[in-house]
Amino acid sequence: MAKIESNLLSKKNLVIFSPSIDQGGVEKNLFLITEFLSKRLPNIFLITSNFRDKKKFSKKIKIYTPPKYYWNFRNRLLNNITCTIILLKLILSKKKFSLLSFNANIFATIVAKIFSIKAIVRINTSHKKWSTNFFKRFIFKFFLKYPDEVIVNSRELKKEIDKEFGVNSECIYNPLNKSEILKSIKTKKNIFGVDKKTLKILFIGRLVDQKDPFTFIKAIKNIPENIKYKSFMVGSGYLKEEILKFIKENNLDNKLIQVDYTKRAMQYLNQCDLFVLSSKFEGLPNVLLEAQFLKKFIISTNCPTGPKEILLNGKAGNLIDSNSPKDLTQKIINFHKDKKKKLNKKKILLGYKQLQRFDFNTNCKKYLNLIKRII
């Protein structure tokens, strides 16, 4: 277990609790928000089980992790328990701090309640992901009344959480770091390896049930032969082998390419014509904001929550029902048929103009102001 050092702490200390750090929007927001706060708060500490991502955080942040050999277990529940033990050791060493939880919110809330610690929890995804039965809803409804603040990342999610769990959450949009996107898209390479006349279609996301990648690949499979296209799936996850098998069995090897998540993901996004999000549920998907900033046309499922809000109820992109590959195929065909793309360009421009809602400094300052009120 990580050794808790005897730092001279004050009431302005902040402990960020994030037992799991995966490859996705939640983690991207964790890095961005933590970096912003580290420049404005004197003492920030991070508790996480992922020692591999230490280099992604500011050197000003003190990071507590389990021993390196622990990583071999890779179990989310064990991550939560072990990081909670680290949190308890920090408390028992009589350090004073407030708590900001990015995941494992129930663990953080219980500890904060027992030891009378000011706590903020951040809910980043529709409750349909993590509150799937009566027992789980009861547990969350009971414990979510204890944090001093509950942050959500979309207005639609706020309505959902407030109604379902009887809280008064605060909506703070995900901060969009435009400068980082511009840095990450630089390349002279033709990522898709095709000419300008070939339709370039892209999926970026974890290959898990929540993202429903099979809706995407089934839709790609049904694109008519007279449409010249190439598509990429950028992401990793437990469905990868099943997806590769589907691609091979349906002779899509030259049409649909799967690549593991990479730092070059934004280069794929910058060079595509059409971006597709096929999720069953979200919170506020960062990748849609990134696609809008790079002026890409978007087709997204109208899943809870976020896409409808980002795409202005379909005025800034096309919305389809979840688990509807046939509808997705038709929307792709319609996009391709619009040769002059006047309607498509109108939607792209409208989405781009509305990105000020997700301004990096504005939304990060909201986090800072909320934390200052608590600590």
C-alpha positions as CSV (number, residue, x, y, z in Angstrom):
1,M,0.0,0.0,0.0
2,A,1.2,3.5,-0.8
3,K,3.0,5.2,2.1
4,I,1.2,8.3,3.3
5,E,3.7,11.1,3.8
6,S,3.5,13.6,6.6
7,N,2.8,16.6,4.5
8,L,1.8,19.9,6.1
9,L,-1.8,20.1,5.0
10,S,-4.4,22.8,5.4
11,K,-8.2,22.9,4.9
12,K,-7.5,23.9,1.3
13,N,-6.2,20.5,0.5
14,L,-8.1,18.5,-2.2
15,V,-8.0,14.8,-2.6
16,I,-9.2,13.5,-6.0
17,F,-10.5,10.0,-5.8
18,S,-10.4,8.0,-9.1
19,P,-9.7,4.3,-8.5
20,S,-10.0,3.4,-12.2
21,I,-8.5,5.3,-15.1
22,D,-9.4,3.8,-18.5
23,Q,-9.2,5.1,-22.0
24,G,-12.2,7.3,-22.5
25,G,-13.9,10.6,-22.0
26,V,-14.1,10.4,-18.2
27,E,-10.4,10.0,-18.0
28,K,-9.8,12.8,-20.5
29,N,-11.8,15.1,-18.3
30,L,-10.0,13.9,-15.2
31,F,-6.6,14.9,-16.8
32,L,-7.9,18.3,-18.0
33,I,-9.7,19.3,-14.8
34,T,-6.9,18.1,-12.5
35,E,-4.3,19.9,-14.5
36,F,-6.3,23.2,-14.4
37,L,-6.9,22.8,-10.6
38,S,-3.2,22.0,-9.9
39,K,-2.3,25.5,-11.1
40,R,-4.8,27.2,-8.8
41,L,-5.0,25.2,-5.6
42,P,-2.0,24.7,-3.3
43,N,-2.2,21.0,-2.5
44,I,-3.9,18.4,-4.7
45,F,-3.6,14.7,-4.1
46,L,-4.8,11.9,-6.4
47,I,-5.7,8.4,-5.3
48,T,-5.9,5.9,-8.2
49,S,-5.0,2.2,-8.9
50,N,-3.5,3.1,-12.3
51,F,0.2,3.9,-11.6
52,R,0.9,3.7,-15.4
53,D,-0.8,7.1,-16.0
54,K,1.2,9.0,-13.4
55,K,3.2,10.9,-16.1
56,K,0.0,12.4,-17.5
57,F,-0.5,14.4,-14.4
58,S,1.2,17.6,-13.2
59,K,4.3,17.1,-11.0
60,K,2.5,19.4,-8.5
61,I,0.1,16.6,-7.7
62,K,1.0,14.0,-5.2
63,I,-0.3,10.6,-6.4
64,Y,-1.0,7.6,-4.2
65,T,-1.3,4.2,-5.8
66,P,-1.1,0.6,-4.7
67,P,2.1,-1.4,-5.3
68,K,2.9,-2.0,-9.0
69,Y,2.4,-5.7,-8.7
70,Y,-1.2,-5.0,-7.8
71,W,-2.0,-4.0,-11.4
72,N,-2.0,-7.7,-12.3
73,F,-5.4,-8.1,-10.7
74,R,-7.2,-5.5,-12.9
75,N,-10.5,-5.9,-11.1
76,R,-12.7,-2.8,-10.7
77,L,-14.1,-3.8,-7.3
78,L,-10.7,-4.6,-6.0
79,N,-9.5,-1.2,-7.4
80,N,-12.2,0.6,-5.4
81,I,-11.5,-1.3,-2.2
82,T,-7.8,-0.8,-2.3
83,C,-8.0,2.9,-3.1
84,T,-10.5,3.3,-0.3
85,I,-8.0,1.8,2.1
86,I,-5.4,4.3,0.9
87,L,-8.0,7.0,1.5
88,L,-8.6,5.7,5.0
89,K,-4.9,5.7,5.8
90,L,-4.7,9.3,4.6
91,I,-7.6,10.2,7.0
92,L,-6.2,8.3,9.9
93,S,-2.9,10.2,9.5
94,K,-5.0,13.2,10.6
95,K,-4.7,15.1,7.4
96,K,-7.4,17.7,6.6
97,F,-8.9,17.7,3.1
98,S,-12.0,17.8,1.0
99,L,-12.8,15.1,-1.5
100,L,-13.6,15.2,-5.2
101,S,-14.7,11.8,-6.5
102,F,-14.6,10.9,-10.3
103,N,-15.7,7.3,-9.9
104,A,-16.4,4.8,-7.1
105,N,-18.7,7.4,-5.7
106,I,-20.4,5.2,-3.2
107,F,-17.1,4.3,-1.6
108,A,-16.1,7.9,-1.4
109,T,-19.4,9.0,0.0
110,I,-19.4,6.4,2.8
111,V,-15.9,7.4,3.9
112,A,-16.7,11.1,3.7
113,K,-19.9,10.6,5.7
114,I,-18.3,8.5,8.5
115,F,-15.4,11.0,8.9
116,S,-17.3,14.2,8.3
117,I,-15.3,15.1,5.2
118,K,-16.6,17.7,2.6
119,A,-17.3,15.7,-0.6
120,I,-18.2,16.4,-4.2
121,V,-19.1,13.5,-6.5
122,R,-19.1,13.6,-10.2
123,I,-21.6,11.5,-12.2
124,N,-20.5,11.2,-15.8
125,T,-22.9,8.7,-17.4
126,S,-26.7,8.1,-17.5
127,H,-27.9,6.1,-14.5
128,K,-29.1,3.4,-17.0
129,K,-25.5,2.2,-17.0
130,W,-24.9,1.9,-13.3
131,S,-28.4,1.8,-11.7
132,T,-29.8,-1.3,-13.5
133,N,-32.1,-2.8,-10.9
134,F,-34.2,-1.8,-7.9
135,F,-31.5,-2.7,-5.4
136,K,-28.9,-0.5,-7.1
137,R,-31.3,2.4,-7.4
138,F,-32.2,2.1,-3.7
139,I,-28.5,2.1,-2.8
140,F,-27.7,5.2,-4.9
141,K,-30.8,7.0,-3.9
142,F,-29.8,6.5,-0.2
143,F,-26.2,7.6,-0.5
144,L,-26.4,10.4,-3.1
145,K,-28.1,12.6,-0.5
146,Y,-24.9,12.8,1.5
147,P,-22.3,14.5,-0.7
148,D,-22.1,18.3,-0.4
149,E,-22.4,18.6,-4.1
150,V,-23.2,16.3,-7.1
151,I,-21.8,17.3,-10.4
152,V,-23.3,16.1,-13.7
153,N,-22.0,17.0,-17.2
154,S,-25.2,17.6,-19.2
155,R,-28.6,19.3,-18.5
156,E,-30.3,16.2,-19.7
157,L,-28.4,14.1,-17.2
158,K,-29.2,16.6,-14.5
159,K,-33.0,16.2,-15.1
160,E,-32.5,12.4,-15.1
161,I,-30.4,12.2,-11.9
162,D,-32.4,14.8,-10.0
163,K,-35.7,13.1,-10.7
164,E,-34.5,9.5,-10.2
165,F,-32.5,10.1,-7.0
166,G,-34.0,13.2,-5.4
167,V,-30.9,15.4,-5.5
168,N,-30.2,18.9,-6.8
169,S,-27.2,18.3,-8.9
170,E,-25.1,21.0,-10.6
171,C,-24.4,20.8,-14.3
172,I,-20.9,21.6,-15.5
173,Y,-20.2,20.8,-19.1
174,N,-17.0,18.9,-20.1
175,P,-14.3,21.4,-20.8
176,L,-13.2,21.3,-24.5
177,N,-9.5,21.9,-24.8
178,K,-9.2,23.1,-28.4
179,S,-5.4,23.7,-28.3
180,E,-4.8,20.1,-27.3
181,I,-6.9,18.9,-30.2
182,L,-5.1,21.1,-32.7
183,K,-1.7,19.7,-31.4
184,S,-2.9,16.1,-31.7
185,I,-4.2,16.3,-35.3
186,K,-0.9,17.2,-36.9
187,T,0.4,14.7,-39.4
188,K,1.4,14.5,-43.1
189,K,0.2,10.9,-43.3
190,N,-3.0,9.9,-45.2
191,I,-4.5,8.0,-42.3
192,F,-7.3,6.4,-44.4
193,G,-5.0,5.7,-47.3
194,V,-7.7,6.6,-49.9
195,D,-8.5,9.3,-52.4
196,K,-10.8,12.3,-51.7
197,K,-13.8,10.6,-53.5
198,T,-13.8,7.7,-51.1
199,L,-16.2,8.2,-48.2
200,K,-14.3,8.0,-44.9
201,I,-16.4,6.8,-41.9
202,L,-15.1,6.7,-38.4
203,F,-16.0,5.1,-35.0
204,I,-14.0,6.0,-31.9
205,G,-14.9,4.3,-28.6
206,R,-14.3,1.5,-26.2
207,L,-15.4,-1.9,-27.7
208,V,-17.9,-2.6,-24.9
209,D,-21.6,-3.1,-24.8
210,Q,-22.3,0.5,-23.7
211,K,-20.8,1.8,-27.0
212,D,-22.7,-0.8,-29.1
213,P,-20.0,-1.2,-31.8
214,F,-22.1,-4.0,-33.5
215,T,-24.7,-1.4,-34.5
216,F,-21.9,0.4,-36.3
217,I,-20.4,-2.7,-38.1
218,K,-23.8,-4.1,-39.1
219,A,-24.6,-0.7,-40.6
220,I,-21.3,-0.7,-42.5
221,K,-21.9,-4.2,-43.7
222,N,-25.1,-3.1,-45.4
223,I,-23.7,-0.1,-47.3
224,P,-24.5,-0.7,-51.0
225,E,-21.6,-1.8,-53.2
226,N,-21.9,1.3,-55.5
227,I,-20.7,3.5,-52.6
228,K,-17.0,3.7,-52.4
229,Y,-16.0,3.9,-48.7
230,K,-13.5,3.0,-46.1
231,S,-14.2,2.9,-42.3
232,F,-12.1,2.6,-39.2
233,M,-13.0,1.5,-35.6
234,V,-10.6,3.1,-33.2
235,G,-10.8,1.5,-29.7
236,S,-10.1,-1.4,-27.4
237,G,-12.3,-3.6,-25.2
238,Y,-13.6,-7.0,-24.4
239,L,-15.7,-7.2,-27.7
240,K,-12.6,-6.9,-29.9
241,E,-12.2,-10.6,-30.8
242,E,-15.9,-10.9,-31.5
243,I,-15.7,-7.9,-33.7
244,L,-12.7,-9.1,-35.6
245,K,-14.4,-12.4,-36.2
246,F,-17.5,-10.6,-37.6
247,I,-15.3,-8.5,-39.9
248,K,-13.6,-11.6,-41.3
249,E,-16.7,-13.7,-41.7
250,N,-18.4,-10.9,-43.6
251,N,-15.5,-10.2,-45.9
252,L,-15.1,-6.6,-44.6
253,D,-11.4,-6.7,-44.1
254,N,-10.7,-4.1,-46.8
255,K,-13.7,-1.9,-45.8
256,L,-13.7,-1.9,-42.0
257,I,-10.4,-1.7,-40.2
258,Q,-10.1,-2.1,-36.4
259,V,-7.2,-0.4,-34.6
260,D,-6.5,-0.2,-30.9
261,Y,-7.0,3.1,-29.2
262,T,-4.0,5.3,-29.9
263,K,-2.8,8.9,-29.3
264,R,-3.4,9.3,-33.1
265,A,-7.2,9.0,-32.6
266,M,-7.7,12.7,-33.3
267,Q,-5.7,12.3,-36.6
268,Y,-8.3,9.8,-37.7
269,L,-11.1,12.1,-36.7
270,N,-9.5,15.1,-38.5
271,Q,-9.4,13.2,-41.8
272,C,-12.8,11.4,-41.8
273,D,-15.9,12.7,-43.6
274,L,-18.4,11.2,-41.3
275,F,-18.3,10.4,-37.6
276,V,-20.7,7.8,-36.0
277,L,-21.5,7.3,-32.4
278,S,-23.7,4.2,-31.7
279,S,-23.8,4.2,-27.9
280,K,-26.7,2.9,-25.8
281,F,-26.0,5.5,-23.1
282,E,-23.6,8.3,-22.4
283,G,-23.2,11.3,-20.2
284,L,-21.8,14.0,-22.5
285,P,-19.6,12.3,-25.1
286,N,-16.4,14.2,-25.5
287,V,-15.8,12.7,-28.9
288,L,-18.9,14.5,-30.4
289,L,-17.5,17.8,-29.1
290,E,-14.2,17.0,-30.8
291,A,-15.9,16.1,-34.0
292,Q,-17.9,19.3,-34.0
293,F,-14.7,21.4,-33.4
294,L,-13.1,19.7,-36.4
295,K,-16.2,20.4,-38.4
296,K,-17.2,16.7,-39.1
297,F,-20.7,15.6,-39.9
298,I,-22.1,13.5,-37.1
299,I,-24.6,10.7,-36.9
300,S,-25.4,9.6,-33.4
301,T,-27.9,7.5,-31.5
302,N,-30.3,9.6,-29.5
303,C,-29.3,7.8,-26.3
304,P,-29.4,9.1,-22.8
305,T,-27.7,11.4,-22.2
306,G,-25.8,14.1,-24.2
307,P,-26.0,13.5,-27.9
308,K,-29.4,15.2,-28.3
309,E,-28.1,18.2,-26.3
310,I,-24.8,18.5,-28.2
311,L,-26.5,18.1,-31.6
312,L,-29.3,20.5,-30.8
313,N,-32.1,18.0,-31.2
314,G,-30.8,17.0,-34.6
315,K,-30.2,20.5,-36.0
316,A,-26.5,20.1,-35.7
317,G,-26.3,16.4,-36.9
318,N,-28.4,13.4,-37.4
319,L,-30.0,11.4,-34.5
320,I,-31.1,7.8,-34.8
321,D,-32.6,5.3,-32.3
322,S,-30.3,3.1,-30.4
323,N,-29.7,-0.4,-31.8
324,S,-30.9,0.5,-35.3
325,P,-28.2,-0.5,-37.8
326,K,-30.7,-0.3,-40.8
327,D,-31.5,3.4,-39.9
328,L,-27.8,4.1,-39.6
329,T,-27.1,2.6,-43.0
330,Q,-29.8,4.8,-44.5
331,K,-28.4,7.9,-42.9
332,I,-24.9,7.1,-44.2
333,I,-26.4,6.6,-47.7
334,N,-28.3,9.9,-47.4
335,F,-25.1,11.7,-46.4
336,H,-23.3,10.3,-49.4
337,K,-26.2,11.2,-51.8
338,D,-26.1,14.9,-50.8
339,K,-23.3,15.7,-53.3
340,K,-23.4,19.5,-52.6
341,K,-23.8,18.8,-48.9
342,K,-25.5,22.1,-48.3
343,L,-27.7,20.7,-45.5
344,N,-24.8,18.8,-44.1
345,K,-22.6,21.9,-44.1
346,K,-25.4,23.9,-42.4
347,K,-25.6,21.4,-39.6
348,I,-21.9,21.3,-39.2
349,L,-21.6,25.1,-39.0
350,L,-24.4,25.3,-36.5
351,G,-22.8,22.8,-34.2
352,Y,-19.4,24.5,-34.5
353,K,-20.9,27.9,-33.5
354,Q,-22.5,26.5,-30.4
355,L,-19.3,25.1,-29.0
356,Q,-18.8,28.1,-26.7
357,R,-21.1,26.2,-24.2
358,F,-18.1,23.8,-23.6
359,D,-15.4,26.5,-23.3
360,F,-12.4,25.1,-21.5
361,N,-11.7,27.9,-19.1
362,T,-15.4,28.7,-18.4
363,N,-16.2,25.2,-17.3
364,C,-12.9,24.5,-15.4
365,K,-13.5,27.7,-13.5
366,K,-16.9,26.4,-12.5
367,Y,-15.2,23.4,-11.0
368,L,-12.7,25.6,-9.2
369,N,-15.4,27.9,-7.8
370,L,-17.5,25.0,-6.6
371,I,-14.5,23.4,-4.9
372,K,-13.6,26.7,-3.2
373,R,-17.1,26.9,-1.8
374,I,-16.8,23.5,-0.3
375,I,-13.2,23.6,1.1
